[in-house]
Amino acid sequence: MKKMSPRARVLTGTVAAAALCAGTFAVTAGAVSANASAPAVGSVAAVRADTADGNLQHSTHLTVAAATKAAQAALDAAGKAGHRVTVAVVDRGGNTVVTLRGDGAGPQSYESAERKAFTAVSWNAPTSELVKRLEQAPNLKDIPGTLFLAGGVPVQYKGAPIAGIGVAGAPSGGLDEQFAAAGVAALGR
């Protein structure tokens, strides 16, 4: 193996450093233009081309403020009825957006509320209706993250699920579902 001369090493190191800096600048510049309020001209053309090709899909989701408003409305409805519950709101992907654990809610209610919300948004149906489906397909209950007990309702926009609200901790699933429905009603939909 041939050793490099000091001059060749310096030159090679300089070229490598310049390439690294150029790559870092290009990545940084791309990130800045992608996050700027007004996209760069080149990125607008790319978005239009992708949209025309059907490569992009727009989705509707609740803001954190709307999810919190719905959760608080459900928690307030339960409180007025004298029940201690936990309320969870999940997005279309089943990711938790907000969870409010009411004073005195049982420890099991936190996970149950999230799983009810996940189940409702996954099937775009109240979990009380989904319980009936278990008679024909009992293995549905084996799907990870689901809970087939009344108390979860989907939040819909133009008939499509965009979120789920789950309530757990009241003496019955019917009450849990009533409180979850109060959360949906607070959104005006």
PyMOL commands that set and color helices and strands:
alter all, ss='L'
color gray80, all
select helices_A, chain A and resi 6-35+41-53+64-80+109-123+127-133+138-142+173-186
alter helices_A, ss='H'
color red, helices_A
select strands_A, chain A and resi 86-91+96-101+152-157+160-168
alter strands_A, ss='S'
color yellow, strands_A
deselect
rebuild
show_as cartoon
